[in-house]
């Protein structure tokens, strides 16, 4: 069997002000701050490690597609349309910049939000099958 990549462990996000960005992620996204210095903050969010890295002015993780549209590079998942709508409403109440709920022609619905530095993220109303199966196993595993 060939070796393979198992999962994404860390995502690096460019930010202008590490302290301000870390505070935003903790307050708005309920991230857990594990370490912070003047150059970076290390956080746990959505079962993954995020490094907020001090970067040059106006640097973001976004990119432009072939049609010139600015795009996100990361999609978070929630469990169903009700969870998606509830999270979007919570973000609006928390003064997070959010887009409309979209039907993109595939299963589920999505919306896009931005962090304090303009990094865009997508949220999808469908949990991946592999994540669901791992969570189901973990919840019902009494041998732990």
N, CA, C and O atoms as a GROMACS GRO file, in nm:
protein
  576
    1UNK      N    1   0.084  -0.118   0.000
    1UNK     CA    2   0.000   0.000   0.000
    1UNK      C    3   0.089   0.125   0.000
    1UNK      O    4   0.186   0.132   0.076
    2UNK      N    5   0.057   0.219  -0.083
    2UNK     CA    6   0.135   0.343  -0.093
    2UNK      C    7   0.104   0.434   0.024
    2UNK      O    8  -0.008   0.438   0.073
    3UNK      N    9   0.206   0.508   0.070
    3UNK     CA   10   0.178   0.607   0.175
    3UNK      C   11   0.081   0.712   0.123
    3UNK      O   12   0.077   0.740   0.004
    4UNK      N   13   0.002   0.771   0.214
    4UNK     CA   14  -0.095   0.872   0.172
    4UNK      C   15  -0.109   0.980   0.278
    4UNK      O   16  -0.075   0.959   0.394
    5UNK      N   17  -0.157   1.094   0.236
    5UNK     CA   18  -0.188   1.201   0.329
    5UNK      C   19  -0.316   1.165   0.402
    5UNK      O   20  -0.412   1.121   0.340
    6UNK      N   21  -0.319   1.183   0.534
    6UNK     CA   22  -0.434   1.142   0.613
    6UNK      C   23  -0.533   1.254   0.642
    6UNK      O   24  -0.654   1.232   0.639
    7UNK      N   25  -0.483   1.374   0.670
    7UNK     CA   26  -0.574   1.484   0.702
    7UNK      C   27  -0.496   1.616   0.696
    7UNK      O   28  -0.373   1.616   0.693
    8UNK      N   29  -0.569   1.724   0.695
    8UNK     CA   30  -0.508   1.856   0.707
    8UNK      C   31  -0.496   1.885   0.855
    8UNK      O   32  -0.596   1.881   0.928
    9UNK      N   33  -0.376   1.915   0.901
    9UNK     CA   34  -0.355   1.939   1.043
    9UNK      C   35  -0.350   2.085   1.080
    9UNK      O   36  -0.400   2.125   1.185
   10UNK      N   37  -0.290   2.167   0.992
   10UNK     CA   38  -0.271   2.308   1.024
   10UNK      C   39  -0.299   2.393   0.901
   10UNK      O   40  -0.262   2.358   0.789
   11UNK      N   41  -0.366   2.504   0.923
   11UNK     CA   42  -0.390   2.603   0.819
   11UNK      C   43  -0.326   2.733   0.864
   11UNK      O   44  -0.343   2.775   0.979
   12UNK      N   45  -0.252   2.798   0.775
   12UNK     CA   46  -0.186   2.925   0.805
   12UNK      C   47  -0.265   3.039   0.743
   12UNK      O   48  -0.296   3.037   0.624
   13UNK      N   49  -0.298   3.138   0.824
   13UNK     CA   50  -0.380   3.250   0.782
   13UNK      C   51  -0.301   3.380   0.801
   13UNK      O   52  -0.253   3.406   0.912
   14UNK      N   53  -0.286   3.460   0.696
   14UNK     CA   54  -0.216   3.588   0.711
   14UNK      C   55  -0.305   3.691   0.781
   14UNK      O   56  -0.423   3.705   0.749
   15UNK      N   57  -0.246   3.762   0.877
   15UNK     CA   58  -0.318   3.867   0.949
   15UNK      C   59  -0.227   3.989   0.965
   15UNK      O   60  -0.104   3.977   0.964
   16UNK      N   61  -0.288   4.104   0.979
   16UNK     CA   62  -0.213   4.228   0.995
   16UNK      C   63  -0.168   4.247   1.139
   16UNK      O   64  -0.053   4.283   1.164
   17UNK      N   65  -0.257   4.223   1.234
   17UNK     CA   66  -0.231   4.245   1.375
   17UNK      C   67  -0.266   4.115   1.449
   17UNK      O   68  -0.384   4.082   1.464
   18UNK      N   69  -0.165   4.042   1.494
   18UNK     CA   70  -0.185   3.910   1.554
   18UNK      C   71  -0.278   3.918   1.675
   18UNK      O   72  -0.370   3.837   1.687
   19UNK      N   73  -0.256   4.013   1.764
   19UNK     CA   74  -0.338   4.022   1.885
   19UNK      C   75  -0.484   4.050   1.851
   19UNK      O   76  -0.574   3.986   1.906
   20UNK      N   77  -0.508   4.145   1.762
   20UNK     CA   78  -0.645   4.179   1.722
   20UNK      C   79  -0.713   4.061   1.652
   20UNK      O   80  -0.829   4.030   1.680
   21UNK      N   81  -0.641   3.995   1.563
   21UNK     CA   82  -0.697   3.880   1.492
   21UNK      C   83  -0.727   3.765   1.587
   21UNK      O   84  -0.834   3.704   1.578
   22UNK      N   85  -0.635   3.736   1.678
   22UNK     CA   86  -0.658   3.627   1.773
   22UNK      C   87  -0.781   3.655   1.858
   22UNK      O   88  -0.863   3.566   1.881
   23UNK      N   89  -0.795   3.777   1.903
   23UNK     CA   90  -0.912   3.814   1.983
   23UNK      C   91  -1.040   3.795   1.901
   23UNK      O   92  -1.140   3.746   1.953
   24UNK      N   93  -1.038   3.834   1.772
   24UNK     CA   94  -1.154   3.819   1.685
   24UNK      C   95  -1.192   3.671   1.671
   24UNK      O   96  -1.309   3.636   1.683
   25UNK      N   97  -1.094   3.584   1.646
   25UNK     CA   98  -1.121   3.441   1.628
   25UNK      C   99  -1.177   3.379   1.757
   25UNK      O  100  -1.266   3.294   1.751
   26UNK      N  101  -1.125   3.420   1.871
   26UNK     CA  102  -1.176   3.370   1.998
   26UNK      C  103  -1.318   3.419   2.022
   26UNK      O  104  -1.406   3.339   2.056
   27UNK      N  105  -1.341   3.548   2.005
   27UNK     CA  106  -1.474   3.605   2.033
   27UNK      C  107  -1.580   3.566   1.931
   27UNK      O  108  -1.692   3.532   1.969
   28UNK      N  109  -1.546   3.570   1.804
   28UNK     CA  110  -1.647   3.549   1.699
   28UNK      C  111  -1.665   3.403   1.659
   28UNK      O  112  -1.776   3.361   1.628
   29UNK      N  113  -1.555   3.325   1.660
   29UNK     CA  114  -1.562   3.186   1.613
   29UNK      C  115  -1.544   3.085   1.724
   29UNK      O  116  -1.545   2.964   1.699
   30UNK      N  117  -1.528   3.132   1.847
   30UNK     CA  118  -1.511   3.045   1.962
   30UNK      C  119  -1.387   2.956   1.950
   30UNK      O  120  -1.387   2.843   1.997
   31UNK      N  121  -1.283   3.009   1.886
   31UNK     CA  122  -1.156   2.936   1.874
   31UNK      C  123  -1.088   2.934   2.010
   31UNK      O  124  -1.110   3.021   2.093
   32UNK      N  125  -1.005   2.834   2.030
   32UNK     CA  126  -0.928   2.822   2.154
   32UNK      C  127  -0.785   2.867   2.126
   32UNK      O  128  -0.716   2.809   2.042
   33UNK      N  129  -0.741   2.971   2.197
   33UNK     CA  130  -0.605   3.023   2.181
   33UNK      C  131  -0.508   2.938   2.262
   33UNK      O  132  -0.524   2.923   2.383
   34UNK      N  133  -0.407   2.882   2.195
   34UNK     CA  134  -0.310   2.797   2.262
   34UNK      C  135  -0.176   2.865   2.285
   34UNK      O  136  -0.105   2.834   2.381
   35UNK      N  137  -0.141   2.959   2.198
   35UNK     CA  138  -0.012   3.028   2.208
   35UNK      C  139  -0.020   3.157   2.128
   35UNK      O  140  -0.088   3.164   2.025
   36UNK      N  141   0.052   3.259   2.176
   36UNK     CA  142   0.056   3.384   2.100
   36UNK      C  143   0.185   3.457   2.131
   36UNK      O  144   0.228   3.465   2.247
   37UNK      N  145   0.248   3.510   2.026
   37UNK     CA  146   0.358   3.604   2.041
   37UNK      C  147   0.338   3.714   1.937
   37UNK      O  148   0.231   3.722   1.877
   38UNK      N  149   0.436   3.797   1.915
   38UNK     CA  150   0.416   3.911   1.824
   38UNK      C  151   0.405   3.870   1.678
   38UNK      O  152   0.356   3.948   1.596
   39UNK      N  153   0.449   3.750   1.643
   39UNK     CA  154   0.449   3.705   1.504
   39UNK      C  155   0.340   3.606   1.468
   39UNK      O  156   0.309   3.588   1.350
   40UNK      N  157   0.280   3.542   1.568
   40UNK     CA  158   0.180   3.440   1.538
   40UNK      C  159   0.092   3.410   1.659
   40UNK      O  160   0.128   3.436   1.774
   41UNK      N  161  -0.024   3.354   1.629
   41UNK     CA  162  -0.112   3.297   1.730
   41UNK      C  163  -0.149   3.158   1.682
   41UNK      O  164  -0.176   3.137   1.564
   42UNK      N  165  -0.149   3.062   1.774
   42UNK     CA  166  -0.185   2.925   1.741
   42UNK      C  167  -0.317   2.894   1.809
   42UNK      O  168  -0.332   2.909   1.931
   43UNK      N  169  -0.414   2.851   1.728
   43UNK     CA  170  -0.549   2.830   1.779
   43UNK      C  171  -0.604   2.696   1.735
   43UNK      O  172  -0.563   2.642   1.632
   44UNK      N  173  -0.695   2.642   1.814
   44UNK     CA  174  -0.775   2.526   1.774
   44UNK      C  175  -0.911   2.577   1.730
   44UNK      O  176  -0.975   2.656   1.799
   45UNK      N  177  -0.953   2.532   1.613
   45UNK     CA  178  -1.083   2.571   1.558
   45UNK      C  179  -1.131   2.461   1.464
   45UNK      O  180  -1.058   2.421   1.373
   46UNK      N  181  -1.250   2.413   1.486
   46UNK     CA  182  -1.313   2.313   1.400
   46UNK      C  183  -1.223   2.189   1.383
   46UNK      O  184  -1.204   2.140   1.272
   47UNK      N  185  -1.169   2.140   1.495
   47UNK     CA  186  -1.088   2.018   1.496
   47UNK      C  187  -0.962   2.032   1.411
   47UNK      O  188  -0.917   1.936   1.348
   48UNK      N  189  -0.905   2.152   1.409
   48UNK     CA  190  -0.785   2.178   1.330
   48UNK      C  191  -0.704   2.288   1.399
   48UNK      O  192  -0.758   2.367   1.477
   49UNK      N  193  -0.576   2.291   1.370
   49UNK     CA  194  -0.490   2.396   1.421
   49UNK      C  195  -0.480   2.508   1.317
   49UNK      O  196  -0.457   2.482   1.199
   50UNK      N  197  -0.498   2.631   1.362
   50UNK     CA  198  -0.484   2.749   1.276
   50UNK      C  199  -0.371   2.834   1.330
   50UNK      O  200  -0.367   2.865   1.449
   51UNK      N  201  -0.279   2.872   1.244
   51UNK     CA  202  -0.173   2.968   1.278
   51UNK      C  203  -0.211   3.100   1.215
   51UNK      O  204  -0.220   3.110   1.092
   52UNK      N  205  -0.232   3.202   1.296
   52UNK     CA  206  -0.253   3.337   1.247
   52UNK      C  207  -0.115   3.401   1.242
   52UNK      O  208  -0.054   3.424   1.347
   53UNK      N  209  -0.066   3.430   1.123
   53UNK     CA  210   0.072   3.474   1.103
   53UNK      C  211   0.075   3.620   1.060
   53UNK      O  212   0.008   3.660   0.965
   54UNK      N  213   0.154   3.699   1.132
   54UNK     CA  214   0.168   3.840   1.097
   54UNK      C  215   0.226   3.850   0.956
   54UNK      O  216   0.330   3.792   0.926
   55UNK      N  217   0.156   3.925   0.871
   55UNK     CA  218   0.192   3.934   0.730
   55UNK      C  219   0.195   4.079   0.684
   55UNK      O  220   0.164   4.170   0.761
   56UNK      N  221   0.232   4.097   0.561
   56UNK     CA  222   0.235   4.232   0.503
   56UNK      C  223   0.094   4.290   0.493
   56UNK      O  224  -0.004   4.215   0.495
   57UNK      N  225   0.084   4.419   0.485
   57UNK     CA  226  -0.043   4.491   0.470
   57UNK      C  227  -0.122   4.435   0.351
   57UNK      O  228  -0.066   4.409   0.245
   58UNK      N  229  -0.253   4.418   0.369
   58UNK     CA  230  -0.347   4.374   0.265
   58UNK      C  231  -0.323   4.234   0.212
   58UNK      O  232  -0.372   4.200   0.104
   59UNK      N  233  -0.250   4.151   0.285
   59UNK     CA  234  -0.228   4.011   0.247
   59UNK      C  235  -0.345   3.930   0.300
   59UNK      O  236  -0.383   3.945   0.416
   60UNK      N  237  -0.404   3.843   0.217
   60UNK     CA  238  -0.509   3.752   0.264
   60UNK      C  239  -0.487   3.614   0.205
   60UNK      O  240  -0.403   3.595   0.116
   61UNK      N  241  -0.562   3.518   0.254
   61UNK     CA  242  -0.558   3.381   0.201
   61UNK      C  243  -0.649   3.366   0.079
   61UNK      O  244  -0.656   3.257   0.022
   62UNK      N  245  -0.716   3.471   0.038
   62UNK     CA  246  -0.808   3.467  -0.075
   62UNK      C  247  -0.730   3.460  -0.206
   62UNK      O  248  -0.611   3.490  -0.210
   63UNK      N  249  -0.799   3.421  -0.313
   63UNK     CA  250  -0.739   3.422  -0.447
   63UNK      C  251  -0.847   3.462  -0.548
   63UNK      O  252  -0.965   3.468  -0.515
   64UNK      N  253  -0.804   3.489  -0.669
   64UNK     CA  254  -0.896   3.527  -0.776
   64UNK      C  255  -0.909   3.413  -0.876
   64UNK      O  256  -0.808   3.358  -0.921
   65UNK      N  257  -1.034   3.377  -0.909
   65UNK     CA  258  -1.056   3.270  -1.006
   65UNK      C  259  -1.039   3.324  -1.148
   65UNK      O  260  -1.010   3.441  -1.168
   66UNK      N  261  -1.057   3.237  -1.247
   66UNK     CA  262  -1.035   3.272  -1.387
   66UNK      C  263  -1.128   3.384  -1.436
   66UNK      O  264  -1.097   3.451  -1.534
   67UNK      N  265  -1.240   3.404  -1.369
   67UNK     CA  266  -1.335   3.509  -1.407
   67UNK      C  267  -1.314   3.638  -1.329
   67UNK      O  268  -1.389   3.734  -1.346
   68UNK      N  269  -1.211   3.641  -1.244
   68UNK     CA  270  -1.180   3.761  -1.168
   68UNK      C  271  -1.254   3.776  -1.038
   68UNK      O  272  -1.252   3.884  -0.977
   69UNK      N  273  -1.322   3.670  -0.992
   69UNK     CA  274  -1.394   3.673  -0.865
   69UNK      C  275  -1.301   3.637  -0.750
   69UNK      O  276  -1.228   3.538  -0.758
   70UNK      N  277  -1.303   3.717  -0.643
   70UNK     CA  278  -1.225   3.684  -0.525
   70UNK      C  279  -1.289   3.565  -0.455
   70UNK      O  280  -1.410   3.563  -0.433
   71UNK      N  281  -1.207   3.466  -0.419
   71UNK     CA  282  -1.259   3.341  -0.365
   71UNK      C  283  -1.193   3.305  -0.232
   71UNK      O  284  -1.082   3.350  -0.202
   72UNK      N  285  -1.262   3.223  -0.155
   72UNK     CA  286  -1.212   3.166  -0.031
   72UNK      C  287  -1.129   3.042  -0.065
   72UNK      O  288  -1.140   2.987  -0.175
   73UNK      N  289  -1.047   2.999   0.028
   73UNK     CA  290  -0.969   2.877   0.006
   73UNK      C  291  -1.002   2.768   0.108
   73UNK      O  292  -0.936   2.664   0.110
   74UNK      N  293  -1.103   2.792   0.192
   74UNK     CA  294  -1.134   2.697   0.297
   74UNK      C  295  -1.284   2.695   0.321
   74UNK      O  296  -1.348   2.800   0.330
   75UNK      N  297  -1.341   2.576   0.332
   75UNK     CA  298  -1.484   2.559   0.363
   75UNK      C  299  -1.499   2.485   0.495
   75UNK      O  300  -1.444   2.377   0.514
   76UNK      N  301  -1.576   2.544   0.586
   76UNK     CA  302  -1.616   2.478   0.709
   76UNK      C  303  -1.747   2.404   0.683
   76UNK      O  304  -1.822   2.441   0.592
   77UNK      N  305  -1.775   2.301   0.761
   77UNK     CA  306  -1.899   2.226   0.748
   77UNK      C  307  -1.980   2.234   0.876
   77UNK      O  308  -1.924   2.236   0.986
   78UNK      N  309  -2.112   2.240   0.861
   78UNK     CA  310  -2.204   2.230   0.974
   78UNK      C  311  -2.302   2.118   0.944
   78UNK      O  312  -2.309   2.071   0.830
   79UNK      N  313  -2.378   2.076   1.043
   79UNK     CA  314  -2.466   1.961   1.028
   79UNK      C  315  -2.609   2.003   0.995
   79UNK      O  316  -2.697   2.005   1.081
   80UNK      N  317  -2.632   2.037   0.869
   80UNK     CA  318  -2.766   2.064   0.820
   80UNK      C  319  -2.798   2.211   0.797
   80UNK      O  320  -2.727   2.301   0.842
   81UNK      N  321  -2.908   2.233   0.726
   81UNK     CA  322  -2.951   2.367   0.689
   81UNK      C  323  -2.987   2.451   0.811
   81UNK      O  324  -2.955   2.570   0.816
   82UNK      N  325  -3.052   2.392   0.908
   82UNK     CA  326  -3.088   2.467   1.029
   82UNK      C  327  -2.961   2.516   1.101
   82UNK      O  328  -2.958   2.629   1.148
   83UNK      N  329  -2.859   2.433   1.108
   83UNK     CA  330  -2.733   2.473   1.171
   83UNK      C  331  -2.667   2.585   1.091
   83UNK      O  332  -2.611   2.678   1.149
   84UNK      N  333  -2.674   2.576   0.959
   84UNK     CA  334  -2.618   2.680   0.873
   84UNK      C  335  -2.688   2.813   0.897
   84UNK      O  336  -2.623   2.916   0.915
   85UNK      N  337  -2.821   2.810   0.897
   85UNK     CA  338  -2.899   2.933   0.918
   85UNK      C  339  -2.873   2.991   1.057
   85UNK      O  340  -2.861   3.112   1.072
   86UNK      N  341  -2.866   2.904   1.156
   86UNK     CA  342  -2.842   2.948   1.293
   86UNK      C  343  -2.703   3.012   1.308
   86UNK      O  344  -2.689   3.115   1.373
   87UNK      N  345  -2.603   2.950   1.249
   87UNK     CA  346  -2.467   3.004   1.256
   87UNK      C  347  -2.459   3.138   1.185
   87UNK      O  348  -2.397   3.231   1.236
   88UNK      N  349  -2.521   3.149   1.070
   88UNK     CA  350  -2.521   3.276   0.996
   88UNK      C  351  -2.586   3.386   1.079
   88UNK      O  352  -2.535   3.497   1.087
   89UNK      N  353  -2.698   3.354   1.141
   89UNK     CA  354  -2.768   3.452   1.226
   89UNK      C  355  -2.680   3.493   1.345
   89UNK      O  356  -2.673   3.611   1.380
   90UNK      N  357  -2.614   3.397   1.405
   90UNK     CA  358  -2.521   3.426   1.515
   90UNK      C  359  -2.409   3.518   1.469
   90UNK      O  360  -2.372   3.612   1.539
   91UNK      N  361  -2.354   3.490   1.351
   91UNK     CA  362  -2.248   3.577   1.297
   91UNK      C  363  -2.299   3.718   1.274
   91UNK      O  364  -2.230   3.815   1.306
   92UNK      N  365  -2.418   3.731   1.220
   92UNK     CA  366  -2.475   3.865   1.196
   92UNK      C  367  -2.489   3.939   1.329
   92UNK      O  368  -2.453   4.056   1.339
   93UNK      N  369  -2.542   3.871   1.430
   93UNK     CA  370  -2.558   3.933   1.563
   93UNK      C  371  -2.423   3.969   1.625
   93UNK      O  372  -2.416   4.058   1.709
   94UNK      N  373  -2.316   3.899   1.584
   94UNK     CA  374  -2.182   3.923   1.636
   94UNK      C  375  -2.102   4.019   1.549
   94UNK      O  376  -1.981   4.034   1.567
   95UNK      N  377  -2.169   4.085   1.454
   95UNK     CA  378  -2.105   4.182   1.363
   95UNK      C  379  -1.996   4.121   1.276
   95UNK      O  380  -1.897   4.187   1.246
   96UNK      N  381  -2.014   3.996   1.234
   96UNK     CA  382  -1.926   3.932   1.138
   96UNK      C  383  -1.982   3.962   0.999
   96UNK      O  384  -2.103   3.956   0.979
   97UNK      N  385  -1.895   3.995   0.904
   97UNK     CA  386  -1.939   4.020   0.766
   97UNK      C  387  -1.975   3.887   0.702
   97UNK      O  388  -1.889   3.799   0.689
   98UNK      N  389  -2.101   3.872   0.661
   98UNK     CA  390  -2.149   3.747   0.601
   98UNK      C  391  -2.222   3.776   0.471
   98UNK      O  392  -2.278   3.883   0.451
   99UNK      N  393  -2.220   3.676   0.382
   99UNK     CA  394  -2.296   3.683   0.259
   99UNK      C  395  -2.430   3.612   0.275
   99UNK      O  396  -2.462   3.559   0.381
  100UNK      N  397  -2.505   3.612   0.168
  100UNK     CA  398  -2.635   3.545   0.166
  100UNK      C  399  -2.617   3.394   0.159
  100UNK      O  400  -2.513   3.345   0.115
  101UNK      N  401  -2.718   3.320   0.202
  101UNK     CA  402  -2.718   3.175   0.184
  101UNK      C  403  -2.739   3.147   0.036
  101UNK      O  404  -2.830   3.202  -0.026
  102UNK      N  405  -2.654   3.061  -0.019
  102UNK     CA  406  -2.653   3.035  -0.163
  102UNK      C  407  -2.690   2.891  -0.195
  102UNK      O  408  -2.659   2.799  -0.119
  103UNK      N  409  -2.756   2.873  -0.308
  103UNK     CA  410  -2.778   2.742  -0.368
  103UNK      C  411  -2.682   2.735  -0.486
  103UNK      O  412  -2.702   2.804  -0.586
  104UNK      N  413  -2.579   2.653  -0.475
  104UNK     CA  414  -2.476   2.645  -0.580
  104UNK      C  415  -2.498   2.527  -0.674
  104UNK      O  416  -2.409   2.492  -0.752
  105UNK      N  417  -2.615   2.465  -0.667
  105UNK     CA  418  -2.647   2.358  -0.760
  105UNK      C  419  -2.599   2.221  -0.716
  105UNK      O  420  -2.605   2.126  -0.795
  106UNK      N  421  -2.553   2.207  -0.594
  106UNK     CA  422  -2.513   2.077  -0.540
  106UNK      C  423  -2.586   2.059  -0.407
  106UNK      O  424  -2.660   2.147  -0.364
  107UNK      N  425  -2.564   1.947  -0.344
  107UNK     CA  426  -2.630   1.920  -0.215
  107UNK      C  427  -2.597   2.030  -0.115
  107UNK      O  428  -2.485   2.081  -0.111
  108UNK      N  429  -2.696   2.065  -0.036
  108UNK     CA  430  -2.675   2.162   0.071
  108UNK      C  431  -2.673   2.306   0.025
  108UNK      O  432  -2.694   2.336  -0.092
  109UNK      N  433  -2.648   2.394   0.120
  109UNK     CA  434  -2.642   2.538   0.097
  109UNK      C  435  -2.514   2.590   0.160
  109UNK      O  436  -2.453   2.524   0.244
  110UNK      N  437  -2.474   2.710   0.117
  110UNK     CA  438  -2.349   2.770   0.165
  110UNK      C  439  -2.368   2.918   0.192
  110UNK      O  440  -2.461   2.980   0.142
  111UNK      N  441  -2.279   2.974   0.273
  111UNK     CA  442  -2.261   3.118   0.280
  111UNK      C  443  -2.114   3.146   0.307
  111UNK      O  444  -2.040   3.060   0.354
  112UNK      N  445  -2.073   3.267   0.275
  112UNK     CA  446  -1.934   3.309   0.292
  112UNK      C  447  -1.928   3.414   0.402
  112UNK      O  448  -2.017   3.498   0.412
  113UNK      N  449  -1.824   3.409   0.485
  113UNK     CA  450  -1.800   3.514   0.584
  113UNK      C  451  -1.655   3.557   0.578
  113UNK      O  452  -1.570   3.489   0.520
  114UNK      N  453  -1.626   3.671   0.641
  114UNK     CA  454  -1.490   3.726   0.642
  114UNK      C  455  -1.442   3.749   0.784
  114UNK      O  456  -1.520   3.784   0.873
  115UNK      N  457  -1.311   3.730   0.804
  115UNK     CA  458  -1.253   3.765   0.932
  115UNK      C  459  -1.217   3.914   0.933
  115UNK      O  460  -1.246   3.985   0.837
  116UNK      N  461  -1.156   3.959   1.039
  116UNK     CA  462  -1.124   4.101   1.058
  116UNK      C  463  -1.022   4.151   0.955
  116UNK      O  464  -1.013   4.272   0.932
  117UNK      N  465  -0.946   4.060   0.893
  117UNK     CA  466  -0.846   4.098   0.793
  117UNK      C  467  -0.895   4.077   0.649
  117UNK      O  468  -0.818   4.098   0.555
  118UNK      N  469  -1.019   4.036   0.632
  118UNK     CA  470  -1.073   4.016   0.497
  118UNK      C  471  -1.051   3.876   0.442
  118UNK      O  472  -1.084   3.851   0.326
  119UNK      N  473  -0.996   3.785   0.522
  119UNK     CA  474  -0.985   3.645   0.478
  119UNK      C  475  -1.126   3.588   0.469
  119UNK      O  476  -1.204   3.597   0.564
  120UNK      N  477  -1.158   3.531   0.354
  120UNK     CA  478  -1.292   3.476   0.334
  120UNK      C  479  -1.295   3.327   0.364
  120UNK      O  480  -1.200   3.253   0.335
  121UNK      N  481  -1.407   3.284   0.422
  121UNK     CA  482  -1.431   3.142   0.450
  121UNK      C  483  -1.571   3.107   0.401
  121UNK      O  484  -1.661   3.191   0.401
  122UNK      N  485  -1.586   2.984   0.360
  122UNK     CA  486  -1.713   2.930   0.317
  122UNK      C  487  -1.767   2.841   0.428
  122UNK      O  488  -1.690   2.779   0.501
  123UNK      N  489  -1.900   2.833   0.441
  123UNK     CA  490  -1.964   2.739   0.533
  123UNK      C  491  -2.066   2.660   0.451
  123UNK      O  492  -2.148   2.717   0.380
  124UNK      N  493  -2.060   2.528   0.463
  124UNK     CA  494  -2.146   2.438   0.389
  124UNK      C  495  -2.235   2.362   0.486
  124UNK      O  496  -2.190   2.323   0.593
  125UNK      N  497  -2.359   2.340   0.449
  125UNK     CA  498  -2.457   2.277   0.538
  125UNK      C  499  -2.448   2.125   0.543
  125UNK      O  500  -2.534   2.060   0.603
  126UNK      N  501  -2.347   2.067   0.481
  126UNK     CA  502  -2.336   1.921   0.475
  126UNK      C  503  -2.206   1.873   0.538
  126UNK      O  504  -2.098   1.915   0.496
  127UNK      N  505  -2.216   1.787   0.637
  127UNK     CA  506  -2.096   1.724   0.692
  127UNK      C  507  -2.051   1.613   0.599
  127UNK      O  508  -2.133   1.538   0.546
  128UNK      N  509  -1.920   1.600   0.579
  128UNK     CA  510  -1.869   1.494   0.493
  128UNK      C  511  -1.900   1.358   0.556
  128UNK      O  512  -1.906   1.344   0.678
  129UNK      N  513  -1.918   1.258   0.471
  129UNK     CA  514  -1.953   1.123   0.518
  129UNK      C  515  -1.844   1.066   0.608
  129UNK      O  516  -1.876   1.001   0.708
  130UNK      N  517  -1.718   1.089   0.575
  130UNK     CA  518  -1.610   1.033   0.657
  130UNK      C  519  -1.608   1.097   0.796
  130UNK      O  520  -1.581   1.030   0.895
  131UNK      N  521  -1.637   1.228   0.804
  131UNK     CA  522  -1.642   1.294   0.934
  131UNK      C  523  -1.759   1.241   1.015
  131UNK      O  524  -1.746   1.214   1.135
  132UNK      N  525  -1.875   1.227   0.951
  132UNK     CA  526  -1.993   1.174   1.020
  132UNK      C  527  -1.966   1.036   1.076
  132UNK      O  528  -2.002   1.006   1.190
  133UNK      N  529  -1.902   0.951   0.996
  133UNK     CA  530  -1.876   0.814   1.042
  133UNK      C  531  -1.779   0.813   1.159
  133UNK      O  532  -1.796   0.734   1.251
  134UNK      N  533  -1.678   0.898   1.157
  134UNK     CA  534  -1.583   0.906   1.269
  134UNK      C  535  -1.652   0.959   1.393
  134UNK      O  536  -1.629   0.908   1.503
  135UNK      N  537  -1.736   1.060   1.379
  135UNK     CA  538  -1.806   1.116   1.494
  135UNK      C  539  -1.905   1.016   1.551
  135UNK      O  540  -1.918   1.003   1.672
  136UNK      N  541  -1.975   0.945   1.465
  136UNK     CA  542  -2.070   0.843   1.510
  136UNK      C  543  -1.996   0.736   1.588
  136UNK      O  544  -2.041   0.694   1.694
  137UNK      N  545  -1.883   0.691   1.535
  137UNK     CA  546  -1.802   0.589   1.603
  137UNK      C  547  -1.756   0.640   1.738
  137UNK      O  548  -1.766   0.568   1.838
  138UNK      N  549  -1.704   0.761   1.743
  138UNK     CA  550  -1.652   0.817   1.869
  138UNK      C  551  -1.761   0.833   1.974
  138UNK      O  552  -1.738   0.807   2.092
  139UNK      N  553  -1.880   0.875   1.933
  139UNK     CA  554  -1.989   0.896   2.026
  139UNK      C  555  -2.034   0.765   2.089
  139UNK      O  556  -2.064   0.760   2.208
  140UNK      N  557  -2.038   0.658   2.008
  140UNK     CA  558  -2.091   0.532   2.056
  140UNK      C  559  -1.984   0.436   2.107
  140UNK      O  560  -2.017   0.326   2.151
  141UNK      N  561  -1.858   0.474   2.101
  141UNK     CA  562  -1.750   0.386   2.144
  141UNK      C  563  -1.741   0.389   2.297
  141UNK      O  564  -1.699   0.488   2.356
  142UNK      N  565  -1.782   0.279   2.360
  142UNK     CA  566  -1.782   0.272   2.507
  142UNK      C  567  -1.650   0.218   2.561
  142UNK      O  568  -1.632   0.213   2.683
  143UNK      N  569  -1.557   0.179   2.473
  143UNK     CA  570  -1.431   0.124   2.519
  143UNK      C  571  -1.328   0.230   2.552
  143UNK      O  572  -1.218   0.198   2.596
  144UNK      N  573  -1.362   0.356   2.533
  144UNK     CA  574  -1.265   0.463   2.559
  144UNK      C  575  -1.238   0.485   2.704
  144UNK      O  576  -1.159   0.572   2.740
   0.00000   0.00000   0.00000
